[in-house]
Amino acid sequence: MSVLDLPRQIYIESGILNRLDEFVVANGGNRAFIIMDSFLVNSCHLDEKVKEVLTKKGLECTFFSNYSGEPTTNHVNDALEQLNGFHGNCIIGVGGGSAIDLAKAVSLFGMNPNMKWSDIIGEPRLNRLPLIAVPTTAGTGSEATKVMVITNIETNVKMNPGHPHLIPDAAILDPELTLSLPRNFTAYTGIDALTHAIEAYVSNRATPMSDLFALKAIRMISTALPKACLNGRDIEARKRMSLASCFAGIAFSNSSTNLAHAAGRPLGARFHIPHGLSVALLLPFVMRFGLDAAKERYKDIAVALGADPSKTGDLAESSIRIIEDFNSKFGIWADGQKYIQPQALIDAVPTLVTDAMSGNGISTNRKIPAYHDIAVIYNMLVERLSKTSTPI
């Protein structure tokens, strides 16, 4: 059986943030509780713009930005306390995946204060406050997914419960919000979105519907990401990346990510690496591990990435070379060196492998990895970083 869960409405247009008041009213709200990344408040003053848009129609709003890094249960509790004092009736997440994931949790527990985290997956229906997602990066796809990643402070476990009713009611894609994203984070988030699409396509839970969104996202990213990295003010490239990231989010939300994310999460946590960078560092080696188990699918990926299907040679293999070229072109290997010393990575491999095998993304890999397989992948990264010229 194939099922496709996605936001009820997806809007994309330059400057569409100026219509945010319409979307709040359309979802039955008049008191908007806005969760926004602190950087967007302190450095970009985006809160002032959002407040202006909402209050011009008489809507009330307040902001929660008292958090940093990935969201935790403490952040959720703090936000809920502020929400209850404000009596908000619509939740808006503005920012990257952390802001949107936190907004998902607040929208749910704002109506279900006694619900346990462990109960979320098993509930046939979740009642929550109206939820609007406004991403400011083109990478996580959280505006279109049914999962949220929240770290439990008491257990130090990164929870990622999923449920179709956690998908935002509306995804508002305004490419103008991504124009100021630095080149390196444009690359990190862009390759994260590309990894979402690639892993969705080779997942053993892939369906014809998730395949449609995955391949479309790969095609769009393959041409738009180089342009966005070359010229961050290229609004058309930014627009295509915003839409492609959303498509990739739909794809993996309905089929799952796999080994690159399972191995990337502990790598990022151990060496304090931005999520997109950690995933990008591992993607070529994960693809090589799974190549034989999904050769026809990797051929499709290669063509979507721009490979000529009429050329002689191993088409599936070329998909890996294209990703390796991306990593070189966008400075992924050099940036990885800034965070990781090869010997430190060698010493950490046993712990990293154990953590990777205990997380999501192992059972959905088309070729199920053993302990040794993941250790080899990390050691391939060691070798690659050792050969990379020292960054200036």
C-alpha positions in Angstrom: 0.0 0.0 0.0 1.2 3.5 -0.9 0.3 6.4 1.3 1.4 10.1 0.9 1.1 12.5 3.8 1.9 16.2 3.2 0.9 19.7 4.3 -2.6 20.7 3.5 -1.3 23.8 1.8 2.1 24.8 0.4 2.7 28.3 -0.7 5.8 29.5 -2.5 6.4 33.0 -3.7 9.0 35.7 -3.1 7.7 38.1 -0.4 4.8 35.8 0.6 5.8 36.4 4.2 3.8 39.6 3.8 0.6 37.5 3.6 1.3 35.7 6.9 -1.7 37.3 8.5 -4.0 35.8 5.9 -2.7 32.3 6.7 -3.2 32.8 10.4 -6.8 33.8 9.9 -7.4 31.0 7.4 -6.4 28.5 10.1 -8.7 30.0 12.7 -6.1 32.0 14.7 -6.0 35.5 16.0 -3.4 35.2 18.7 -0.2 33.9 17.1 2.5 32.3 19.2 5.7 32.5 17.1 8.8 30.3 17.7 11.7 31.9 16.0 15.4 31.1 15.9 17.3 33.6 18.2 19.7 34.5 15.4 16.7 35.8 13.3 15.6 38.0 16.2 19.0 39.3 17.4 20.8 39.7 14.1 18.2 39.9 11.4 15.3 41.5 13.4 12.9 39.3 11.5 10.5 39.4 14.5 9.9 43.1 13.8 8.9 42.3 10.2 6.6 39.4 11.3 5.0 41.5 14.0 4.3 44.3 11.5 2.6 41.9 9.1 0.4 40.3 11.8 -0.6 43.4 13.7 -1.7 45.4 10.6 -4.8 43.3 10.6 -5.4 43.5 14.3 -3.8 40.1 15.2 -2.1 39.6 18.5 1.3 37.9 18.6 4.2 37.1 20.9 7.6 35.5 20.2 9.6 32.7 21.8 13.2 32.6 20.9 14.8 31.7 24.2 16.6 28.6 23.0 19.7 27.6 21.1 20.9 24.5 19.3 18.6 21.6 18.8 15.3 21.7 20.8 15.0 19.9 24.1 12.2 19.0 26.4 13.2 22.0 28.6 12.7 24.3 25.6 9.3 22.7 25.0 8.3 23.3 28.6 9.5 26.9 28.6 7.6 27.6 25.4 4.4 26.0 26.7 4.5 28.1 29.8 4.8 31.3 27.7 2.0 30.0 25.4 -0.4 29.4 28.2 0.2 32.9 29.6 -0.4 34.4 26.2 -3.4 32.2 25.4 -2.2 31.7 21.9 -4.4 29.8 19.4 -2.1 29.4 16.5 1.6 28.3 16.4 4.1 29.6 13.8 7.6 28.1 13.5 10.0 30.5 11.7 13.6 29.4 11.1 15.4 26.1 10.5 14.4 22.6 11.5 14.9 23.4 15.2 12.3 26.2 15.2 9.8 24.1 13.2 10.3 21.0 15.3 9.8 22.9 18.5 6.6 24.5 17.0 5.3 21.0 16.3 5.8 20.0 19.9 4.2 23.2 21.2 1.2 22.9 18.9 0.6 19.3 20.2 1.2 19.7 23.9 -0.5 23.1 23.9 -3.8 21.1 23.5 -2.6 17.9 25.2 -0.7 18.9 28.4 -1.0 15.4 29.9 0.1 13.4 26.8 3.3 11.4 27.2 6.0 11.5 24.5 5.7 7.7 24.2 2.0 7.9 23.4 2.4 10.1 20.3 3.1 7.3 17.7 0.3 5.1 18.9 -2.5 7.7 18.8 -4.9 7.2 15.9 -5.6 11.0 15.9 -3.7 14.0 17.3 -5.6 17.1 18.2 -3.3 20.1 18.2 -3.3 23.9 17.7 -3.1 25.2 14.1 0.4 25.1 12.9 2.2 27.2 10.2 5.8 26.6 9.2 8.0 29.3 7.7 11.5 27.8 6.8 14.4 30.2 6.4 16.8 27.6 5.1 16.5 25.1 2.2 17.5 21.9 3.8 15.6 20.3 6.6 12.2 20.0 4.9 10.7 20.0 8.4 7.8 22.1 7.1 6.6 19.0 5.2 7.4 16.2 7.5 5.6 14.2 10.2 8.5 13.9 12.6 10.1 16.2 15.1 13.5 15.8 16.8 13.5 16.7 20.5 16.2 15.8 23.0 14.9 14.5 26.3 17.0 16.3 29.0 16.3 13.6 31.6 17.5 10.7 29.5 19.8 12.5 27.1 18.0 10.6 24.3 17.2 12.3 21.0 13.5 11.5 20.5 12.0 11.7 17.0 8.3 10.6 17.2 6.4 10.7 14.0 2.7 11.1 13.2 0.9 12.3 10.1 -1.0 14.9 12.2 2.3 16.6 13.2 2.7 17.8 9.6 2.1 21.6 9.5 -1.2 22.8 8.2 0.6 25.3 5.9 4.1 25.5 4.7 5.1 29.1 3.7 8.1 29.1 1.4 9.5 32.6 0.9 12.9 32.4 -0.9 13.7 35.9 0.1 14.2 34.6 3.7 17.1 32.4 2.5 19.0 35.2 0.6 21.2 36.1 3.6 22.3 32.5 4.3 26.1 32.3 4.0 27.6 30.2 1.2 28.8 27.4 3.5 25.4 26.9 5.2 23.8 27.2 1.8 25.9 24.2 0.8 25.4 22.3 4.1 21.6 22.6 4.0 21.4 22.1 0.3 23.3 18.8 0.5 21.2 17.8 3.5 18.1 18.2 1.3 19.8 16.3 -1.5 20.6 13.5 1.0 17.0 13.4 2.1 15.9 12.9 -1.5 18.6 10.3 -2.3 17.9 8.3 0.8 14.2 8.5 0.3 14.6 7.0 -3.2 16.8 4.1 -2.1 14.9 3.4 1.1 13.3 0.0 1.4 10.1 1.8 2.2 10.1 3.9 -1.0 6.8 4.1 -2.9 5.9 5.3 -6.4 4.6 8.5 -4.8 7.7 9.2 -2.6 9.8 8.4 -5.6 8.1 11.2 -7.6 9.0 13.8 -5.1 12.5 12.4 -4.5 13.6 12.4 -8.1 12.1 15.8 -8.7 14.0 17.2 -5.7 17.3 15.7 -6.9 16.9 17.2 -10.4 16.1 20.6 -9.0 19.0 20.6 -6.4 21.6 19.4 -9.0 21.2 22.6 -11.0 20.0 25.1 -8.4 22.5 24.5 -5.6 25.6 25.4 -7.6 23.9 28.6 -8.6 22.8 29.5 -5.1 26.3 28.8 -3.8 27.9 30.9 -6.6 25.5 33.8 -6.1 23.5 33.9 -2.9 21.3 36.7 -4.3 20.1 34.5 -7.2 16.4 34.6 -6.2 15.4 32.0 -8.8 18.0 29.5 -7.6 16.9 30.2 -4.0 13.3 29.6 -5.0 14.0 26.3 -6.6 16.1 25.2 -3.6 13.2 26.1 -1.2 10.8 24.1 -3.3 13.2 21.2 -3.7 13.9 21.0 0.0 10.1 20.8 0.6 9.8 18.1 -2.0 12.7 16.2 -0.4 11.0 16.5 3.0 7.8 15.0 1.6 9.8 12.2 0.1 11.7 11.1 3.2 8.7 11.8 5.5 6.9 9.1 3.6 9.8 6.7 3.1 12.5 7.5 5.6 16.1 8.5 5.6 18.8 5.9 6.0 22.4 5.2 6.9 23.9 8.7 6.0 21.6 10.2 8.6 21.9 7.4 11.1 25.7 7.7 11.0 25.7 11.5 10.6 23.8 12.2 13.8 26.4 10.8 16.2 29.3 12.2 14.1 27.7 15.7 14.4 27.1 15.3 18.1 30.6 14.1 18.9 32.5 16.7 16.9 29.9 19.6 17.1 29.4 19.6 13.4 26.5 21.3 11.7 24.0 18.6 10.7 24.1 19.2 7.0 27.9 19.1 7.0 28.0 15.8 8.9 25.6 14.1 6.5 27.4 15.5 3.5 30.8 14.1 4.7 29.4 10.6 4.9 27.0 10.5 1.9 29.5 9.3 -0.8 30.7 6.4 1.4 27.2 5.4 2.4 26.2 5.4 -1.3 29.2 3.2 -2.1 28.2 0.7 0.6 24.6 0.4 -0.8 25.4 0.6 -4.5 25.1 -3.1 -5.3 21.8 -3.4 -3.5 20.1 -0.6 -5.4 22.1 -0.3 -8.7 19.1 0.5 -10.9 18.0 3.2 -8.4 21.4 4.7 -8.3 21.3 4.9 -12.1 18.1 6.9 -11.8 19.8 9.1 -9.3 22.8 9.7 -11.5 20.6 10.8 -14.4 18.6 13.1 -12.1 21.9 14.6 -11.0 22.8 15.3 -14.6 24.7 12.3 -15.8 24.3 11.4 -19.5 22.5 8.1 -19.7 23.8 7.4 -23.2 27.5 7.4 -22.1 29.3 4.1 -21.7 30.5 3.2 -18.2 29.0 2.5 -14.9 26.1 4.9 -14.6 25.3 4.0 -11.0 28.9 4.6 -10.0 28.8 8.1 -11.6 26.2 9.1 -9.0 28.9 8.8 -6.3 31.4 10.7 -8.4 29.0 13.6 -8.8 28.4 13.8 -5.1 32.1 13.7 -4.4 32.5 16.5 -6.9 29.9 18.5 -5.1 31.7 18.0 -1.8 34.9 19.3 -3.4 33.3 22.2 -5.2 31.4 23.3 -2.1 34.3 22.9 0.3 32.7 20.1 2.3 36.0 18.1 2.7 37.9 21.2 3.7 35.3 22.3 6.2 35.1 18.8 7.7 38.8 19.1 8.4 38.1 22.2 10.5 36.0 20.1 12.9 37.6 16.7 12.8 41.2 15.5 13.5 41.6 12.1 11.8 43.1 10.4 14.8 40.3 11.7 17.0 37.8 10.2 14.6 39.7 6.9 14.6 39.5 6.8 18.4 35.8 7.6 18.3 34.7 5.0 15.8 33.5 2.3 18.2 31.3 4.7 20.1 30.0 6.3 16.8 29.1 2.9 15.4 27.2 1.9 18.5 25.3 5.2 18.5 24.6 4.9 14.7 23.2 1.4 15.0 20.9 2.4 17.9 19.2 5.2 15.9 16.7 5.4 13.1 17.7 4.7 9.5 19.4 1.3 9.9 16.4 -0.9 9.2 15.2 1.2 6.3 18.5 0.9 4.5 18.1 -1.3 1.4 21.3 -3.1 2.4 21.3 -3.5 6.2 24.7 -2.6 7.6 26.5 -4.6 10.3 28.8 -3.1 12.9 31.9 -3.6 10.7 30.2 -1.9 7.7 29.6 1.3 9.6 33.1 1.2 11.0 34.5 1.0 7.5 32.4 4.0 6.4 33.8 6.1 9.2 37.3 5.0 8.4 36.8 5.9 4.7 36.0 9.4 5.9 39.3 9.4 8.0 41.2 8.5 4.8 39.5 11.1 2.8 40.1 13.9 5.3 43.7 12.8 5.7 44.2 13.4 1.9 42.5 16.8 1.9 44.7 19.8 1.8 44.8 21.8 5.0 42.2 24.6 4.8 43.4 28.1 4.9 
